[in-house]
Amino acid sequence: MSNLKAIILAAGKGTRMKSELPKVLHKIYDRCAIDYVCDACEGAGIDNINIIVGHKAEQIVEHVKKRNENIKFCYQEQQLGTGHAVMQAKNNINDDDIVLVINGDQPLISSKTIKSMISFCKQGNYGGVVLSGIVDFPGSLGRVIRDDNGNLNRIVEKKDCNEDEEKIKEVNIGVYCFKGKLLKESFDKLDDNNAQNEYYITDIPMHIKNAGYSFGVCAIADMSEFQGINSREELSLATCTLLNKTRKLHMANGVTLIDPANTYISIDAKIGRDTIIYPGTNIQGETEIGQNCIIGPNSHIISSKIGNNVTIETSKVTESTIGDYCKIGPFAHIRPNCNISKKCKVGSFAETKNITLGENSKVPHLIYAGDSDIGKNVEIACGVITANMNINWEKNKTVIEDGAFIGCNSTLLAPVKIGKDAIVGAGSVITEDVPQNALGIARQKQVVKENYKKN
């Protein structure tokens, strides 16, 4: 789609959240609310995104810039209403644009809905379109009044509704698209002659209609997308809605969730068929899990790639790769930048960080392995530590080559290299390289003092 722009409103204080954090930076499970809105716009083919910021603008700018450097920001120094917020992007709007306006606290709006709305606007040659929905209990929401042709007659706020208008169940979702030229022309016609002394975006459709253009109404297909975030309770409800949708999607694709209500999966995660996920498991970020895996219970996987036929039991894996047929846990901690090859074991209370682990190697239990290159068919016994930091806080690398065996309760003081098929005797503190096929022992000879304890 060409000539598409989005204006995301994110300048409000969000006072009902009772938080020092801007409302749009509160997380819906593992991503901030505004991330979902930006993704929905980008998924609809909108590359030109403008975010209106005001309250704690620097926090929003810093966060958004990390995910997309191309997003533009417009500053609303005084929060004088939604119409005034949109005005701040006036210099970024061209006459031939189609401009989407959406709130930054509507994280469940889908790219499919945005695409449909823009297509509806173009096909109907409307001056603009408002997104509407049908609810059983409209409450304080603005009612959408249609004309005889099914187009917008007006939007009436609850406090201004007469008896008949109050019964209308079609409400304003708060998402619009406008033709750029008409949107800019309407700015000069907005005024703050109302009880709040604010400039309302809901007045813009009326100005476009008064200029002789039809204004369309596009009904949303899935009302769960309407959920906004104005309080902690609404944040919780939006999170539940998103998680439930994600769970159903994975189950429909052949994933078994033993207890869906107690399984938490990111919208970005990909999971293969016949994988079984046990309760209490959290899968966050752009995690990929292969087929025929067993995950959980109470495991936590963050932005990692898991192969096929892997078992991860009650363990944490962060920003790492685990190959096919591996067994992880219970109570293992795979910290960032670990590359674990297929058929490996990282067992109970083992911790790894920034390592490569070759095929069919074992790090069974009570082990710390950090900043290490470990080869194939290596066995590391209980209680081993790769001591990777020296007195100057400099980190060094341990290298353990194929087929080596490290005896229990040994410390490998980096930088050090254990050669192919070498053995380190139990209880050793290794400070020098151990050559291929050699035995390295570094411990004092046992001393026994007879009759040491006297009555």
SULFEN-V515621 format. One record per backbone hydrogen bond with DSSP energy under -1.0 kcal/mol. CO is the residue of the C=O (numbers start at 0). NH is the residue of the N-H. Records with the same first field share a line. If there is no record, write none. Layout:
# SULFEN-V515621
CO=NH, NH
This chain:
# SULFEN-V515621
2=97
4=99
5=49
6=101
7=51
8=103
10=54
13=16
14=17
21=24
22=25
23=33
25=32
27=29, 30
30=27
31=35
32=36
33=37
34=38
35=39
36=40
37=41
38=42
40=45
41=44
47=5
48=71
49=7
50=73
51=9
52=75
53=56
55=59
56=60
57=61
58=62
59=63
60=64
63=66, 67
67=70
71=50
73=52
77=79
79=198
80=84
81=85
82=86
85=88
86=89
88=91
89=92
93=96
94=180
96=179
97=4
98=177
99=6
100=175
101=8
102=105
105=108
109=113
110=114
111=115
112=116
113=117
114=118
115=119
116=120
117=121
118=122
119=123
120=125
126=178
127=215
128=176
129=217
130=172
131=219
132=170
137=140
141=171
142=155
144=152, 153
146=149
150=146
153=144
155=142
156=159
157=160
161=165
164=167
168=134
169=143
170=132
174=130
175=100
176=128
177=98
178=182
179=183
180=184
181=185
185=188
191=193
193=196
198=82, 83
199=202
200=203
202=206
203=207
204=208
205=209
207=212
208=211
213=126
214=151
215=129
217=131
221=224
222=225
230=234
231=235
232=236
233=237
234=238
235=239
236=240
237=241
238=242
239=243
240=244
241=245
242=246
243=247
244=248
245=249
246=250
247=251
248=252
249=254
250=253
253=273
255=276
258=261
259=262
261=279
263=282
265=268
269=288
271=274
272=291
274=255
275=294
276=257
278=297
280=263
281=300
282=265
283=302
284=286
286=269
287=305
288=271
290=308
292=275
293=311
294=277
298=281
299=316
300=283
301=318
303=287
304=321
305=289
306=289
307=324
309=293
310=327
311=295
313=330
314=299
315=333
316=301
318=336
319=304
320=339
321=306
323=342
325=310
326=345
327=312
331=315
332=351
333=317
335=353
337=320
338=356
339=322
341=359
343=326
344=362
345=328
346=349
347=365
349=332
350=368
351=334
352=370
354=338
355=373
356=340
357=360
358=376
360=344
361=379
362=346
364=382
366=350
367=385
368=352
370=397
371=355
372=399
373=357
375=402
377=361
378=405
380=383
381=408
383=367
384=411
385=387
386=413
387=395
389=392
393=389
396=415
397=372
398=417
399=374
400=403
401=420
403=378
404=423
405=380
407=426
409=384
410=429
411=386
415=398
416=433
417=400
418=421
419=436
421=404
422=439
423=406
424=427
427=410
429=412
433=418
434=437
437=422
439=424
441=428
